[in-house]
Amino acid sequence: MSRKRLRDYGFTIGKLPTGQYNSITDVPGVSVGHVTLKEDRPDACVRTGVTAILPHPGDWFREKTVAAAHVINGFGKTAGLVQVDELGVIESPIMLTNTFGVPAVTEGTLRYMLAQDDGIGDRDGSLNVVTGECNDSLLNDMRGLHVRPEHAMEAIRLGWAATDHRVSEGAVGAGTGMVCFGYKGGIGTSSRQVEVDGAIYHFGVLVLTNFGLGEDLTILGKPVGESLRAKPEEARDNDGSIIIVIGTDLPMDARQLKRIAKRAGFGLARTGSIAHHGSGDIAIAFSNGNRIPHTPASGVLELRVVREDGRLMSDCFRAVTEATEEAIYNSLFMAETTTGRQGRTIAALPIEEVLAILGR
């Protein structure tokens, strides 16, 4: 049967409405590009890739997006978050790949942006590239370093060229070799709408899922993992990871986005995660509703922010919690069975059995 998202089977996740595409690209200006590397060579099995999240269609270095990050569990090798935490901005696409691909993807993103702006690294200072990772070595020959800088550049170009707001999910891009709750995982996305003074704003989430034990899988509050007859692959040597990218067009400052990023952990917990010891669980949040010029015209900047003395902020927290939960489900529902390194086969989530447990 063809893969469909959980909501396509008639289930509602949470209370808030989704955007038109139920995707991070419902946030105006946000786009996504994937490069999928899937190849069987005599000396290597390649099941990996790169995903680029472009925060807005302008110049990312000259118009930085306000941003923050939250580390739920720090067993990860993400690049660039120290400066994000210090300065409260992101000035590059947010890049996702496998653990050993971080240097190459960071270099490729740097090369792409250097080609666009001859002031970077010279008269206008350095560039901070944000790259997140998960370990895909269960299915992918990660030691082969098959992700190269040109793959990052291509993912960014594909994001630029994207005209379809629907984002490919499952075993694509950085998610090609990932495993979630013992089943095939990868890329998932979802969105929620909030209303502010009669205007609609969006919170979009994109996840890279590579975490969890099969027995812990929980869907819509039901212990699905305990009930499934077909038990998943549990032969991992590490506890996996998840990168959660949150975008919004609602104007916020970095402190508010830090609060937003923390709420992704609640959506993660709803799916059964306990953030295992060896799991790198990291949330990165940005708002393209506030952009910071690289060379401001004056010494004082004015930012619009959300008031925090009413229900609105709680609605934002709910939006991120719900979208994170649903994005994780989508990564499972959309991923297909994949055979990879050393002949290992990671089965797709058994949809019909799950639907029976949920009570379709």
C-alpha positions in Angstrom: 0.0 0.0 0.0 1.2 3.5 -0.6 2.4 5.5 2.4 0.1 8.2 3.8 0.4 10.5 6.7 -1.4 9.7 10.0 -3.9 12.6 9.5 -4.8 11.2 6.1 -6.4 8.2 7.9 -8.9 10.5 9.6 -7.1 11.1 12.9 -6.7 14.5 14.5 -3.6 15.3 16.4 -4.1 18.0 19.0 -6.5 20.9 19.0 -5.1 23.7 16.8 -5.7 23.9 13.0 -2.8 23.0 10.6 -1.6 25.2 7.8 -2.6 24.4 4.2 0.1 21.8 3.7 0.6 20.8 7.3 4.3 21.5 6.8 7.1 23.8 7.9 6.7 25.4 4.5 3.3 26.8 5.6 5.5 29.5 7.3 5.7 32.1 4.6 9.1 32.2 2.9 10.4 28.9 4.3 11.5 26.2 1.8 13.2 22.8 2.0 15.6 21.0 -0.3 16.6 17.3 -0.1 19.6 15.4 -1.6 19.2 11.7 -1.2 22.2 9.4 -1.5 21.2 5.8 -2.1 23.8 3.6 -3.8 25.1 0.0 -3.6 28.8 -0.2 -4.3 31.2 -3.1 -4.2 32.8 -1.6 -1.1 30.0 0.4 0.5 26.3 0.7 1.1 25.3 4.4 0.9 22.0 5.3 2.6 22.3 9.0 3.6 21.8 12.5 2.4 21.4 16.2 3.2 18.3 18.3 4.0 18.4 22.2 3.9 15.8 24.4 5.6 15.9 27.9 4.1 14.4 30.4 6.7 13.4 33.0 4.2 13.9 33.8 0.5 16.2 36.8 1.0 19.9 37.1 1.9 20.4 35.0 5.1 23.7 36.7 6.0 22.5 40.3 5.4 19.1 39.6 6.9 19.6 37.3 9.9 16.6 35.5 11.4 16.1 35.8 15.2 16.7 32.3 16.6 17.4 30.2 19.7 18.2 26.6 20.5 17.4 24.2 23.3 19.4 21.0 24.1 17.1 18.4 25.5 20.0 15.9 25.7 23.4 16.8 24.5 24.8 13.6 23.0 25.3 15.3 19.6 27.8 16.9 17.2 25.8 19.8 16.0 27.7 22.8 14.6 27.0 26.5 15.1 24.7 26.5 18.1 27.1 28.2 20.5 26.9 31.4 18.5 23.1 31.1 18.1 22.8 30.8 21.8 25.0 33.8 22.4 23.8 36.2 19.7 20.2 35.0 19.1 20.3 34.9 15.3 20.8 32.4 12.5 22.6 33.6 9.3 22.6 30.5 7.2 20.2 27.7 6.1 19.7 25.1 8.8 21.4 22.0 7.4 20.8 18.4 8.4 22.8 15.3 7.7 24.6 12.3 9.3 27.1 12.6 12.1 30.2 12.3 10.0 28.7 14.5 7.3 28.7 17.6 9.5 32.1 19.0 8.4 31.4 18.5 4.6 27.9 19.9 4.9 29.2 22.9 6.8 31.9 23.5 4.2 29.4 23.1 1.3 27.0 25.7 2.9 29.9 28.0 3.5 31.1 27.7 -0.1 27.6 28.3 -1.4 27.3 31.5 0.7 30.8 32.7 -0.1 29.9 32.5 -3.8 26.9 34.7 -3.1 28.6 37.4 -1.0 32.3 38.5 -1.4 32.1 40.3 1.9 31.8 37.2 4.0 35.1 36.2 5.6 36.7 39.5 4.6 35.4 43.1 5.2 32.1 41.9 6.7 33.2 39.3 9.2 32.8 35.5 9.4 29.8 33.3 8.9 28.2 30.9 11.4 26.7 27.8 9.7 24.2 25.7 11.6 24.3 22.0 10.9 22.5 19.3 12.8 23.1 15.5 12.7 21.9 12.0 13.6 23.8 8.8 13.4 22.7 6.6 10.4 25.4 4.0 10.6 22.9 1.1 11.1 22.0 1.4 7.4 24.7 3.6 6.0 28.5 3.3 5.5 29.1 6.4 7.6 32.9 5.8 7.7 32.9 6.2 3.9 32.2 10.0 4.3 29.9 9.8 1.2 28.3 13.2 2.0 30.4 15.9 0.2 30.2 19.7 0.2 28.5 19.7 -3.3 25.6 17.7 -1.8 24.9 20.5 0.7 25.2 23.1 -2.1 22.7 21.1 -4.2 20.2 20.8 -1.3 20.3 24.6 -0.9 19.8 25.1 -4.6 16.8 22.7 -4.6 15.3 24.6 -1.7 15.7 27.8 -3.6 14.0 26.3 -6.7 11.2 24.6 -4.8 7.7 25.7 -6.0 5.7 22.9 -4.3 5.0 23.6 -0.6 4.7 19.9 0.1 7.8 18.5 1.6 9.0 14.9 0.9 9.0 12.9 4.1 10.4 9.6 5.4 13.5 8.0 3.9 14.7 11.1 2.0 17.5 13.6 2.4 19.1 13.5 5.8 16.5 10.9 6.8 17.5 8.3 4.2 19.3 6.0 6.7 17.5 6.9 10.0 15.7 4.6 12.3 12.9 5.6 14.7 11.5 3.4 17.5 13.2 0.5 15.6 11.2 1.2 12.4 12.2 3.2 9.4 12.2 6.9 10.3 13.7 10.0 8.8 12.1 13.3 7.8 8.7 14.4 9.1 6.9 17.8 9.2 3.8 19.4 10.4 2.4 22.9 11.2 -0.1 24.8 13.3 -1.9 28.1 13.0 -2.4 30.7 15.8 -4.5 33.9 15.5 -3.2 37.2 16.7 -5.4 40.3 16.4 -7.3 38.8 13.6 -4.2 37.8 11.6 -3.1 34.1 11.1 0.5 33.1 11.9 2.1 29.7 11.5 4.4 27.5 13.5 6.1 24.8 11.3 8.2 21.9 12.5 10.5 19.6 10.6 12.1 16.7 12.4 15.0 14.3 11.6 14.0 11.2 13.6 16.6 8.5 14.7 15.7 7.6 18.2 13.7 5.4 20.6 13.0 1.8 21.4 10.2 0.0 19.7 8.5 -0.9 22.9 8.2 2.7 23.8 6.4 3.9 20.7 3.2 5.8 21.7 0.8 7.2 19.2 -2.1 9.4 20.3 -1.6 8.3 23.8 -1.8 4.6 23.1 1.1 2.2 23.8 1.4 1.0 20.2 4.9 -0.3 20.5 3.9 -2.8 23.2 1.0 -4.1 21.1 2.6 -4.6 17.7 3.0 -8.3 16.7 5.9 -7.6 14.3 8.7 -6.4 16.5 11.2 -3.8 15.1 14.9 -3.8 14.7 16.5 -3.0 18.0 20.2 -3.9 17.1 21.5 -0.4 17.4 24.7 0.4 19.3 23.6 3.9 20.2 20.4 5.5 21.5 19.9 7.6 18.4 19.0 11.3 18.1 16.4 13.8 16.9 16.8 17.3 15.5 13.7 19.4 15.7 13.6 22.6 13.6 10.8 25.1 14.4 10.0 28.0 12.2 7.4 30.8 12.6 6.4 34.0 11.0 5.2 35.4 14.3 7.5 38.1 15.5 9.5 37.0 18.5 12.8 37.7 20.2 15.5 35.1 21.0 14.3 34.7 24.6 10.8 33.9 23.5 12.1 31.5 20.9 14.1 29.7 23.6 10.8 29.2 25.4 9.3 27.9 22.2 12.2 25.5 21.5 11.8 24.0 25.0 8.2 23.0 24.3 9.3 20.7 21.4 10.4 18.3 24.2 6.8 17.9 25.2 5.8 16.8 21.7 8.8 14.4 21.6 7.7 12.9 25.0 4.2 12.3 23.7 5.6 9.8 21.2 7.3 7.7 23.9 10.8 9.2 24.0 12.6 9.4 27.3 15.7 11.1 25.7 18.0 8.1 26.2 21.6 8.6 27.5 23.1 8.5 24.1 20.5 10.4 22.3 21.2 13.9 20.9 17.9 15.6 21.1 18.1 19.2 20.0 15.5 21.9 19.1 16.3 24.9 16.9 13.7 27.7 16.6 13.7 30.7 14.3 11.3 33.6 13.4 11.5 35.2 10.0 9.0 37.7 11.3 12.0 39.5 12.7 15.1 39.9 10.6 18.3 41.6 11.9 20.3 43.5 9.3 24.0 42.7 9.3 24.9 46.4 9.0 22.1 48.3 10.9 21.5 51.9 9.9 21.5 53.0 13.6 22.8 51.9 16.9 19.4 50.9 18.2 17.2 48.2 16.7 13.4 47.9 17.1 11.9 44.4 17.3 8.3 43.4 17.4 7.6 40.7 20.1 4.6 38.7 21.3 3.0 39.8 24.6 3.4 37.2 27.3 0.7 38.1 29.8 -2.2 36.3 28.2 -3.3 33.2 26.4 -1.3 33.8 23.2 2.0 32.5 24.4 0.4 29.3 25.7 -1.2 28.9 22.3 2.3 29.1 20.8 3.5 26.4 23.1 0.6 24.2 22.2 1.3 24.8 18.5 4.9 23.6 18.8 4.0 20.7 21.0 1.3 19.4 18.6 3.3 20.0 15.5 6.4 18.2 16.9 4.3 15.2 17.9 2.7 15.0 14.5 5.9 15.5 12.5 7.4 12.5 14.3 4.4 10.4 13.4 4.7 11.6 9.8 8.3 10.5 9.6 7.3 7.0 10.6 4.1 6.8 8.5 5.8 8.0 5.3 9.1 6.0 5.5 9.5 2.9 3.5 11.2 -0.4 4.3 14.9 0.0 3.6 17.8 -2.5 3.3 21.2 -1.1 4.0 24.7 -1.8 5.4 25.6 -5.4 6.1 22.2 -6.5 4.7 20.2 -5.1 7.5 16.6 -4.4 6.7 14.6 -1.9 8.7 10.9 -2.4 8.2 8.5 0.4 7.7 5.9 0.9 10.5 3.1 -1.7 9.9 0.4 0.8 9.1 -2.6 -1.6 9.0 -1.7 -3.1 12.4 -1.2 0.4 13.9 -4.5 1.6 12.6 -6.2 -1.4 14.1 -4.7 -0.6 17.5 -5.7 3.0 17.2 -9.2 2.0 16.3 -9.5 3.4 12.8 
